[in-house]
């Protein structure tokens, strides 16, 4: 990959990062019990089991495919951003070995 292509991808990822942060900020207000550590980085994080996060990601993706313009009813943010946030939580929990008590 050439440098120009790499730079464009970094710009896209940066834009996605800032947009997705809005979903995490909404979640922090909705679940204020996080303290200094984001809820999803703790083993027993609220709604952070594989089942809960996976269901959330699939629900938001399904809504996006049916109606790309749909916004989440609670946050007013695009459903696709919620899917990205849920998938990001699943990825980082897996990568860091963070297991929820409900996960086997």
C-alpha positions as a Python dict, from the first residue, in 0.01 Angstrom:
ca = {
    (1, 'X'): (0, 0, 0),
    (2, 'X'): (143, 338, -92),
    (3, 'X'): (169, 629, 151),
    (4, 'X'): (-119, 825, -4),
    (5, 'X'): (-354, 530, 27),
    (6, 'X'): (-240, 471, 385),
    (7, 'X'): (-298, 838, 469),
    (8, 'X'): (-653, 828, 330),
    (9, 'X'): (-731, 519, 537),
    (10, 'X'): (-597, 690, 850),
    (11, 'X'): (-822, 988, 777),
    (12, 'X'): (-1124, 759, 743),
    (13, 'X'): (-1038, 577, 1066),
    (14, 'X'): (-995, 908, 1246),
    (15, 'X'): (-1338, 1025, 1130),
    (16, 'X'): (-1495, 695, 1236),
    (17, 'X'): (-1319, 720, 1574),
    (18, 'X'): (-1463, 1063, 1652),
    (19, 'X'): (-1811, 971, 1531),
    (20, 'X'): (-1815, 646, 1730),
    (21, 'X'): (-1695, 827, 2041),
    (22, 'X'): (-2040, 992, 2050),
    (23, 'X'): (-2195, 647, 2106),
    (24, 'X'): (-1952, 574, 2389),
    (25, 'X'): (-2028, 913, 2546),
    (26, 'X'): (-2400, 838, 2525),
    (27, 'X'): (-2337, 498, 2687),
    (28, 'X'): (-2135, 657, 2968),
    (29, 'X'): (-2427, 889, 3047),
    (30, 'X'): (-2674, 600, 3029),
    (31, 'X'): (-2456, 379, 3254),
    (32, 'X'): (-2281, 627, 3487),
    (33, 'X'): (-2143, 352, 3713),
    (34, 'X'): (-1821, 333, 3512),
    (35, 'X'): (-1601, 558, 3726),
    (36, 'X'): (-1254, 608, 3580),
    (37, 'X'): (-1263, 289, 3374),
    (38, 'X'): (-1512, 241, 3089),
    (39, 'X'): (-1777, -11, 3187),
    (40, 'X'): (-1690, -236, 2893),
    (41, 'X'): (-1328, -277, 3008),
    (42, 'X'): (-1429, -439, 3337),
    (43, 'X'): (-1492, -817, 3348),
    (44, 'X'): (-1845, -778, 3484),
    (45, 'X'): (-1934, -473, 3277),
    (46, 'X'): (-2305, -396, 3242),
    (47, 'X'): (-2442, -563, 2927),
    (48, 'X'): (-2092, -671, 2820),
    (49, 'X'): (-2141, -1045, 2790),
    (50, 'X'): (-2084, -1194, 2446),
    (51, 'X'): (-2458, -1259, 2422),
    (52, 'X'): (-2555, -900, 2509),
    (53, 'X'): (-2291, -725, 2296),
    (54, 'X'): (-2337, -966, 2008),
    (55, 'X'): (-2714, -921, 2014),
    (56, 'X'): (-2672, -545, 2023),
    (57, 'X'): (-2433, -545, 1728),
    (58, 'X'): (-2659, -770, 1521),
    (59, 'X'): (-2969, -567, 1606),
    (60, 'X'): (-2806, -240, 1499),
    (61, 'X'): (-2660, -396, 1182),
    (62, 'X'): (-2999, -543, 1087),
    (63, 'X'): (-3168, -205, 1130),
    (64, 'X'): (-2895, -44, 918),
    (65, 'X'): (-2940, -290, 632),
    (66, 'X'): (-3316, -247, 634),
    (67, 'X'): (-3302, 134, 656),
    (68, 'X'): (-2954, 293, 636),
    (69, 'X'): (-3096, 631, 736),
    (70, 'X'): (-3239, 508, 1068),
    (71, 'X'): (-3122, 668, 1387),
    (72, 'X'): (-3116, 493, 1723),
    (73, 'X'): (-3432, 585, 1916),
    (74, 'X'): (-3253, 661, 2243),
    (75, 'X'): (-2940, 841, 2130),
    (76, 'X'): (-3047, 991, 1798),
    (77, 'X'): (-2720, 861, 1649),
    (78, 'X'): (-2694, 641, 1340),
    (79, 'X'): (-2763, 273, 1400),
    (80, 'X'): (-2442, 189, 1215),
    (81, 'X'): (-2235, 383, 1471),
    (82, 'X'): (-2395, 175, 1747),
    (83, 'X'): (-2302, -141, 1556),
    (84, 'X'): (-1943, -19, 1520),
    (85, 'X'): (-1928, 58, 1893),
    (86, 'X'): (-2068, -283, 1990),
    (87, 'X'): (-1830, -465, 1758),
    (88, 'X'): (-1540, -256, 1892),
    (89, 'X'): (-1629, -359, 2248),
    (90, 'X'): (-1645, -725, 2144),
    (91, 'X'): (-1310, -696, 1968),
    (92, 'X'): (-1119, -520, 2248),
    (93, 'X'): (-1262, -750, 2518),
    (94, 'X'): (-1152, -1052, 2314),
    (95, 'X'): (-811, -904, 2231),
    (96, 'X'): (-743, -817, 2595),
    (97, 'X'): (-886, -1141, 2734),
    (98, 'X'): (-1163, -970, 2933),
    (99, 'X'): (-1429, -1230, 3008),
    (100, 'X'): (-1773, -1159, 3148),
    (101, 'X'): (-1894, -1399, 3422),
    (102, 'X'): (-2179, -1511, 3191),
    (103, 'X'): (-1935, -1607, 2915),
    (104, 'X'): (-1806, -1962, 2910),
}
